[in-house]
Amino acid sequence: MSLSETDGIETGFDESFERKWIRFEHIVWVVMLAVVIAGLAGAMGRGPLARAQAAVPPIEVEYERVVRYQTPTEIIVRFTGETGIQRLFVSRPLLDRLQLQSIVPQPTAAEPRADGAVLLFPQSGTSSQVTFVAQPATLGRTRSAIGVPQGPHVTFTQLVLP
C-alpha cells in the first residue's frame, strides 16, 4: 500500500462551501466587534451610552438606562425651583423593584401612599439635589417615577440585566 492511497475516502475541495464559510466567519467577526464596541460604550451598563436624563420642570432626573442585578446604581434628582426640595414623591417600583439603599440628604420622614411614598426633607436646609442609591432586586424593565407630590412626575425606564 502506498502513502497516496485513501482507502476509498475521497478528499476534495468544495470551493462554493469554502466561500460561504469564509463569508460566515467575516459576518461573525463583525458582529463580535460590534458587541464589544457597544459594551465599551455602555449599551450593556456602565458607560457613556448608559447615562440618561429625563426632566419635567421643576424636576430633572439623571439615571442609568441599563443597570445590573444586585449592583448599586445612582439616581440623581435635581430641583430647579427656588425653594429647594422639601417633599419628593417616589413611585412604588423604585421602592420595591430597585430597593433604595440610601438617600442623600437623608429625609426626615416618609408618608406612605398606595403608589409609592412622599419623602419629607428638612425645611431649613433645603437642598436642590437628592441622590438615591438603589440596588435592583429583580430582572427586566422597571418604570419608575419621581416628582412633586401633587405636581409633575419624571418617569424613566431602566433595564436590569444579570
Beta strands, then each sheet from edge to edge (+ up, - down):
strand 1: 51-56
strand 2: 59-64
strand 3: 66-68
strand 4: 73-79
strand 5: 87-91
strand 6: 100-104
strand 7: 109-113
strand 8: 116-120
strand 9: 129-134
strand 10: 140-147
strand 11: 153-161
sheet 1: 1+ 2- 4+ 9- 6+
sheet 2: 3+ 11+ 10- 5+ 8- 7+
end
